[in-house]
Amino acid sequence: MAPSSRGRPSRGTSRGRRRVRGEGRGKGTYAATHSNKPIFYSTRVEEQVQSDAEASEIQAVEEKDEQDPSSGNEDGEKSGTTAHPYSVLLQSLNTNNNTQRGSPKRKKRKLDGEGLNRLAVKETLEEQLAENVLEDAGSSSSGESSPDEETESQDGNQQGYDPFNEHVADPNEAQLERAVQEVEQGKYHTLKSNLQSGFLCSLMIPESHNHPSDASAAFLGRTEDFPLKQRLRAPAAKLLPFLTDACSHLARSIFDYQDVLFSERTLSNAEDLRKLICLHSINHIFKTRHKVIKNNARIMKENSEEDIELRDQGFTRPKVLIVLPTKQACVRYVELLVALCEPEQQENKKRFLDLYAHAAEELSEDKPEDFRELFSGNDDDLFRLGMKFTRKTIKYFSQFYSSDIIFASPLGLRMAIGEAGSKKKDHDFLSSIEILIIDQADSLSMQNWEHVEYVFEHLNLQPKEAHGCDFSRVKSWYLNGHAKFVRQTVLFSAFNFPALNWLYLRQMLNIAGKVKYKKPCEGAMLDLGCPLKQTFSRFGFVTPVTEPDERFNYFTTGLVPLLLKQSNRHTGGKQGVLVYLPSYADFVRVRNHLSTSPTTQNISFGAISEYTSVQEVARARSHFFSGRHSVLLYTERAHHFRRYRLRGVNKVIMYGLPENPIFYREIVAGYLGASLAEGKVTASEAGVRSLFSRLDMLKLERIVGTKRVPSLMKEKLGDTFDFV
């Protein structure tokens, strides 16, 4: 059975959810069509030389006209007739060279398999050199310099420092090995500081690394300070003319290839975060490509009989993986990449717009802003997209093994990888990921977080097949199995939660260090706008395994009697009790107890979960508002995906605190506040009661505030706390 996006209701299935032909994993088409070559021959490098080193308009047109078997011309656009002026030009150049040299024709000689491979690579590199010569002549005549002829110093910042070379391209092997051992043993220096913008910055770096005395000592205030390729400097200045203090520090961490956990993503800074990530990702792609082309030219110029060790590649081509919750989020990233690259051609763009960029759906203004940002446009959560970047062209829907950047949802990636034990399971395209971006992690947690963990389990593993890899060019830290210690992981989320924190502690192993950004919380309970009694009840547990059972026992013994009292009209009980449940497992357990327990036979209740049909939801809401049902069970995912405006709520019982503090305000201030405004309940009758344990510290901090958390966790002060 195919994996599903657990917790995801039928919202995205009716619009925008179409399976895309040709969107699969990719099986290395180029290598497959040249299967008669030895397995260690770098057909991937040959393809890169032929396609990525485009230096003239003629070559760009020829690449467009070539029929790529990986994707074809699926947009329905007819290709024009392909001319071959470039081949004629190469032939004339070779003829002129032979004539000038006056050398006789070369004698034919027999070549073994290795000789044939060397000859094929040499011929390909000769073609590339001819292209560069032609480009040099064109650029010199026009007075313009080629972006690919930048020096190493131009690729860095104004001081000439380039973290790309220090961390990825040419790291010191001895220092890398020592840092890997320290990371495995957990030997870190921890530096903490307060930024002027109010952020708390916590930096962890291996002990052997040089480290500043303060985690906030360095920042990048302008795009001119970024270590960018020359061709990206002007677009970057247009895209990011101004950087806030927080973005300046965040840019330093990102461009220094450190792991980053930024748990303060908001609607106001989301666009700047996307711009930083797109700029860093495309800069990494361009520098990697430039390094390979430069070494290819060096191989051609050197004596072919001498062995030159140039290690500048991974096992496979994809270097950047960006995990997003919806197709619309993917569209936002792609638009920024196009603005930075300024390509002359975009292959399969029409197909991309048709499948991803649907017209924005008119969402009600009553819906919160974060809801409209997430679900406007195409909210399909099943997608995967490969993008290939050449000097003048962007190609959408390229095969994974010929792509530079992969965009995907967790569900889309899991279906591309396959299940354990499957013959078609393939994770080799993730073996050489050097930058991993996960944006809107809080939204991904509402889909199925197991898919995210499944992706991490298959990152940077040794590939099962060669896929045309030239192992003589593979970086040594790939061969040594240290790719996960060099990979940069960047996580953006509106808030931190235990599963995300676990990734930070266990899966973010970068030898350059890892940094966490957060802000002290004032507390969502202070921003309700209405006077309500808020009660927080703490329960104890022996081990984390028994915590769910202890929570259920506290609910049945301490809160169910209150439900019985509220449901009894004869005792003057005020009906309209909303029971908020953070997980579907809790929902099923409480629902079954209310349905089968002899003590709860007098409680009339309705239920709304993420799997409840539209008709049943309407019936439950109507019965609850009219008083026919005195209790309504309501799950967190149902609220996340629907944001219902429930009426008739007089009391709220939170079986567990919500992860998102916005939900607390919407339920308490929104539902209870509406009843207060309508005069259906008084402030003394209304109220909210929440259960929490020591495992809920992150949730509790966002609700009551950072300063109040320690007092609520102390055993000596009791287990019930009232705030008015």
N, C-alpha and C positions, 0 to 999 in steps of 0.2 A: 504494500500500500504506500502510495506516495506521501511524503510528509506534508503536513498541513500547517497553516498559520493559526495555531491554537489561540483562541480568544478573539479571533477576527470574525465578526458577524458577516452577514451577506451584503455589507455595504458596497464593497468593490466589485462584486461579482456581476452586477447588473450593468455597470458602465466601465468601459476601458479595460476590462479583463479579457484580453485576447492573446492566445498563444501565438508567438511569433515564429514563423518558419525561418530556420537558419540562425536562431538565437542561441544554439546549444553550446556545448563546451568547446568544440573544435578539436580535431584530431591531428593537427599538424599537417595540413593538406600539402604544403610544399614538400615536406619530407616524404609524404606518402607517394607523391608523383615521381619522386626520384629514388625509389627504393632500391634501384640497382647499384647505388653507390654504397661504399662502406659505411657502417653505422656511426663511426666517429668523424665522418666528414661533415663539416659545418655548412649544411645547406641553409640553416637559418642565417648564418653570417653572410652567405652568398646572396640570399634574398635581401638582406638588409643593405648590402652594398649596392644592389641593383635598384632598390626602391627608395631607400632613405637618402641616398646621396644625390638627389635630384638637384641639379644646379642650373638648369635652364628651362625655358618655357617648352622647348621641344621635348625634353625628357618628361616634364609634367604631363603633357598631352599624351605621350606614349603610355605612361603608367595608367592614365585614366582609361585608355582604349583597350588595355589588356584585360582579358576576361579572367578574373580571379575565381578559381573554382570554389573558394571558401564562402563567397557571398553572392557572386554573380551580379547581374544587373537587375535586381529585384524591384526596382522602382518603376519599371515599365518604360524607362527612357531608352530609346534606341541609341546605340553607339555609332559614331561616325566611322567612315572608312579610315583605317590606320595607314598613314604614310610612314616611310622609313628614311627620312633625311638624315637622322642621327647615325644610322648604320653606314650610309654613303659617306658621311663626314669622317667617321672613324676609318673607313677603308682608304679614303684619300690621304688621311694623316699617316697611316702606316705606309702607304705607297711613297709619300714624300720622304719619310724617314729612311726607307730602304734606298731610295734614289740618292739622297744626300750622302749616305754612308758609303754607297758604292760597293756594298758587301754582296757576295754571291748568295744564292739561295741556300738556305739551311738544309743540311742533310737530315733525312728522316731517321729517327731512332726509336727503338722499342722502349716502352715505359711500362713499369709495373703499376699496380693499383695506387701506391703512394705517389708515384710520379705523375700519374694522371690527375690525382687530386691537387697536387702542387701546381700543375700546369693550369688547371681550371681556375684555381684561386688567383693565379698570376694574371691570366687573361681578364678576369673580372676586375682586378685592381687596375690593370692598364686602362680599361674602359673608364673607370672612375677617375683616374688621373687625367685622361683626355678631357673629361667633363670639367674638371677643376681648372684645367688650362684654358678651356674656352670661356669659363666663367670669369677667370682672372682677367682675360683680355677684354671681356665685355664690361666688367666693373671698372677697370682702369681707364677705359675710354670714356666712360660716363662720369668718372670722378668719384664713384661710390665704392665702398669697401664691402666685402662679403661678410655676413654675420658669422659664417663658419670659420673665418680666418682670425678670430679673436685669439689673443694670447691667453695664457693661463691666468695672468694677473688681472686681465679684464673681466674674467668670469667671477672674480671674488668681489669683496667690498672695496672701499676706498683705501684700506690699508693693505690690500692684496691677500687677505686671509680668506680661504675658501674651505668651509667645513666639508664640502662634498669630497674633496681630495683627501682630507684628513680622516674622514670617517668611512667613506664608501669606496672611493676609487683606489686609493693607495695608502691604507692604514699600516702603521708599524706592527708587524706580525708578533713581535715579542710583547709589546704592550697590549695587543689585542688578546693574546693567550692569557696574560696575567689578569687582565680585566674580566675575562670570561670566568676564570676560576673564582675571582672575588664575587662576581654576581651569583654564581652557583652556590657559594658559601654564605651569601647574604651579608658580605662585608661592605657596608655603605657608610659614607659621610652624609649626614642629614643637616641641611641648612634651611632655616626658616626666616622669613622676613615679612613685613607689612608694606604693601605698596601704597602709593599716594592715593590711588583710586579706591582704596578700601579692601583690596584683595589680600588674602593670606597666601603666600607662596611657599611651598615646601619642596625642596630640591634634594634628591638622593642620587649620589654619584659614587662609583667604585672608589675605594680608598687610594688606589695608586694614581688616580687622575689628578691633574692640577685643578684646583677648585677655588673659586673666589671666596673671600671672607664673608660675603653677604649674597644671599640668593637673588637679590634685586640689584646687584652691582652693575649689570650690563643690560642695555636695552637698545633697540633699533628705533629711532625716532622718525626716520624718513625712509622712503623706498630707495633713495640714493645710497643708504647704508646697507641695503640688502645685497648679499653675494649673488647677483643675478647675471645671466647671459646678457650680452650687450643688446640683443634684439628685443629683450623683454623690459628694458629700463623705461623706455618711453610709454608703452602701454601700462606698465605698473604705476607710473606717476599719474596717469590719467585715472586709473581705477582706484587708487588709494592716495588721493592728494593730502589726506590728513589722517593721522593715527592717534588714537586715544592712548592714555598711559598704559592701560591694561593690554591693548593690542600691541604696543611697542615691546613690552616684556614678553608677551606671547610670541611675537614674531622672532625674537631672539631664541627662544626655546625651540621653535619649529625649524628655523633655518640652521640651528646648531645640531639638528638631527637627534634631539632628545625626545623621549616619550613624554606625552602630555595628556593629562586628565584635566579638562576644563569643564567643571560642573556648574557653570553660571551662564549657560547659553540663554539668551533672551531674544525677543522679537526685535529689539533695538540693535543688538550686536550681531545677529545671525548673518547679515549680509557681509559684514567685515570679516567674519570668520571664514565664510566661503571664499572670499577674495584671497585671503592669506593662504588657504589650502590650495586653491587652484594655481596661484602664483608659484608656490613651493613645488607642487607636483609637476607642472610643465617645465619649470626650471630644472628639476631633476631629470626629466626625460630628455631635454635638449642637451644637457651636459653629458649624460650617458651616451647618447648618440654621437656627439662630437668626439668623445674619447675613443669610441670604436672606429670611427672613420679615420681619425688621426693615426691610430695604430695600423689600420689597414694600409694606409699610404706608406707608413714606415716599413711594413713588411715588403711591399713591392720594391722600395728603393734599395733595401738591403740585399745582400747576396742570398739567393734562394737556397744555397747549400748549407748556410749557417743557421743554426737553431736559435731563434729569438724568442724568449719567454715574455709574452705580453698577456697579462691576465686582466681582462677588462669586461668580462661578460658573466652572466649567470647560466643556469641550466636551460631556462626558457626566457622568452622575450618580455612578458608582462612584468612591470616593475611597480606599478601603483594600483592598489585596490581601494575603491571607495564604496563603502556600504551605506545604503540610504533606505528610508522606510517606504518611499513611494516613487512612482515615475515622475511626478511633478517636481520632486526634490532633485531628481537626476537632471531634468531640464534646466533648472536654475544653475547647476554646476556646469553643464555643457555650454550654456550661453556665456558664462564667464571665461571658460577656456577659449572659446572662439574669439572673444574680445581681446584676449591676451595674445593669441597666436596670429590673428589677422591673416587667415589663409586666403590664397587666391582661388582654391577649389575646395569644395566639400562634397565628397562622394556619399551617396545614399542619404542626403539630408532630408529630402522629401519623405522618404520612408520613416526617418526618425520623427519628423514632425507629425506625421499621420498617426504613429503608434504611441507617441509619448506626450506630445504637446496638445492635448485636447483643450477645447475652449473651456475657460474657467466656469464652473457651475456656480450659479447664483445661490450662495448660502445666505441664510437669514441673518440679518443684522443682530438678532438676539443671541446668536451663537458667539462665544468668546473669541478673542483674536487668535489665540493659539490654536483653536479648533479650525478656524478659517484658513490659517497658514498651512496646517497639516493636510486638510482634506479638500482644499480648493484645487481645481484642475483635475488631472488624472491621478486618482488615489490608489491605483492598482499596486499591490505589494508583491507581485510576482514578476520579476524582470531580471535581465542580465544583458549588458551591453559592452562590447569590446570596441575600443577606439584606437586607431593607428594614426600616428603623427609623423609626417614627413616635413621637409623644409617648407613646402608651399601648399600642402594638401592635408586635409583631415578626412579620414575615412571612418564612417560609422558602420557598425555591425561587422567589423572585421572578426575573423576567427580568433579565439582566445590566444592561440599560440603565435599569432602574428600581430597581437595588440600590444600597445604600450600601457594603456590604462583600462581597467575593467570597472564598470559601474554595475552594482547588483544589490538586490535585497537579500537578506539572510535566507529566505525561502528559495529564491531563485538560485543562489549559490549552492544550497544543499541539494537541490534537484540536479544541478549541473555536476556536482561531485558524485552523487549516487550514494546508495546505502551500503553499509558494511556487508561484505560477502557477495556483492553484486559483481558480475563479470564485467559490467560496463563502468565500474567505479573508476573515476579518473580525477586525481587531484594534482597532477604534475604541473598544471598551469599556475598553481599557487606556490611552486617550489622556489621561485626567485623574486617574490614580492619583497620590495625594499621599503616601501611606504604603505602603511595601512591606515585608512581614515574611516572612522565610524562617526557619522553625524546623526544628531537627534536620537541618541541612545535611549532616552526616556521613552520615545515613541516605539522603538524597537522592543522594549521590554513589555509593551502591551500587545505585541504580536505573538512571538514565541521565542523566548531568549535561548532556548536550547539550540536553535539554528545558529545563533551567534557563536555559542561555545563549540558547536560542531565545525564551524569554519576555522576557529582558532586551532582546533586539534589537527587540521590538515594544512596548516601554513608551514612553509619552509621545510618540508620533508624531502628526503632524497627521492628523485623521480624514479618511476618504474621503467620508463623507456627513455631512449636518448633524445628523441624528437629532433634529430639533426644537429645535436649539440657538438661543438668542437671543444672537447675537454681540455685541450692544450691552452685554450683561452679563458677557461673558467677561473674565477677568482679563488684563491686558496681557502678563504674562509667559508666559501660554499662547499668545497670538497671536504673540509674538516668538520662539516656539520654545525657551523657556528652562525648560520644565516639568521636564526631567531635572535641572536645577541647583537646583530647589526641592524636588524629591521627596526624602523621607526613606527611607533603606533601612536595615533592621535585620536582621543575620544572627546567628543563634544556632547554635553547633555545639559538639560535644564536643571537637573539635580543629581546628587549622588545616591546610589542605592547599593545594597550589599553585593549583588551580582557584578555590578560595574567595578566596585572596589576590589572584588576578587580578581578581576582581569588586571587591575593595576598592580596588585601584589604578586600574582602568579604568572601572568602571561606577558607583562611588559618588562623585558629583560635586557633592554638596550644598554650597551656598555658606555654610551655617552651620558647615561643618567636618565632619570625620570622626574618630572615636576608635576605638582598638583596645585591647581588654582581653585580657591573657594572664597566665599564671603561669609562673615558672621550673619546669622539670621536674626531678624527682629521678632519673627513669629507671626504666622498667619492669623492667630486668634486675636491679635491686636487690630486687625484691619477688617472687622466685620461690619461696622457701621450701625450696630444695634446692641442694646444691653441684654445679654443672655448669660445664663449660668452655664459654665463649661466645667465639667467634671472629668478628671483623668484618674483611672483606676489601674494600679500596677498589680500584676500577679507574678508569682515566682515559678521557677521550674528548676529541675535538677540538671538536665542535659538539653542541648538544642534539639535532640531527637524527640524528646517528650514535650517540647513547648506547645505544639498544636493541641495535644491532648489536655494540657493544663489550661489552655485558653478556653477550650470547649467546656471543660468542667466548671470553670469560673462563670461562664455565660449561663449554663444550665442551672447552677445553684444560686447565683447572685442576681442575674438579670431576668431570667424567665419568670420568676414571681412578679416582677414589676410589669412584665408584659401581660400577665394574667390580670393584674389589678387595673391596668389601663384598658384592657379589653372588656371589662365588666361594666356595663352601663349602670347597673343598679348601685354600684359603689361610687358612682360619680366619676368614673375614669374618663379621662380625655383621650379619645381615640385619635388615630393618625400617627402611629409610631413607625418611623423609617429605620430599618436595620441595614446598615451599610457593611458589606462584606468585601474584603480586599482580593479574594481569590475565588475561583470557581469551586475548588475543593471545599473551602469553608461554606460556600453557598449550598452545596449538595448535602453536607453534613447537617447544617442547621435546618434546612428544609425537611429532610427526612425525620429529624427529631420532632419538629413541630407537627408533622403529619402522623407519626406513629406513636408518640409518647402518650400514655394515658393522662398525664398531668396537663397536657396542652390541648386537650380536645375542645376546650371552649374558646380557643384562639382562632379567629378567622383571619387568614392571611393570603396575600397575593405574592407573586414572585416575578422579578424581571432580571434576566441575566443576558449575557452576550449572545446566547443561543435561542432566546425567546423569539417567537415569530411576531410579526407586526400586529396581527390580530390579537394575540394573547397579551401583548404589551398594552394595546389600547383598552382591552377588557380589564386588565389589572389596574391601570391608572384610573379608569372610570369608577371601579368598585372602591378603590382606596379613597378617592375624593368624595364619593357619596357616603362613605362610612360603612358600606357593606363589608369591607375588609378593614379590620382595625390595625393590622400590621402589614407592612410591605417590605419584602427582602429585595435588596438592590445591590448589584455587583459593581466593582470598580471598572471593569472593562466595558460593561454596558454604558456606564457614564462617560468613559473615554471616547467611545465610538459614536454615541448618540447625543449626549448632553441633553437629556430630557428635562423639561421644566415641570417638575412634579408639584401638584397642588394638594393641599389638605394635610401638610406635614406639621405636626404639633410638637413632636419630640424626635430626637435622633439618637440612636444607639450605634456606635461604631464598634463592630466586632474587632476591627483592627484599623489603625490609622492609615489614611491614604498615602501613597508614595508622593503624589503630586500635591503640594500645598494649595494649589489653585482649587483642587476639588473640595478641600475643607471649607474654603470661603464660599464656593458655589452652593454647597449643600447646606451649611449652617446659616450663612447670611442670606443666601438666595431662597432656599425653601422655607426655613423658619422665619426669615425676615419678611417674606411675602405674607405669611399667615399673620404675623404681628401687624403688618401694615393694613391688612384687611379686617383686623379686629376679631379674628376667629379664635385667638388665643392671647393670653396676657403674658407679660415678661416673666412673671412668677411661675406660670404653668409651663412655659416653653423651656427647653434646655437640651443640652447635648452631653452624652456620657461616652467616653472613649476608653477602650482597653489597650494596655501596652505592657511590654516586658523589656528586659534589657536588650533584647535583639532588635528592638524598634528605636534605637537611639537616634539614627539618622532621620527617621520619620518624625520623631518627637521634637528634634531640634528645629525642624522647619515649621512645626506647628506652634510650639511654646516659646521658641527663641533660644539662642545659644547660651545665654546667661542663666536661664532657668533649668536647663537640662540636669546639671549636677545635683541640684536639690531634689528633683523628682526621682532621681536614681538612688538616693540614699535610703537605706532600710530604716534608719532610726526615726525618720520623719513620718512614718506611716505609709499606707499604700493608696490613699485616696486624697486627691488634691482638687480644690474648687477654686475657680477663677470667675469673677463677675465683671 
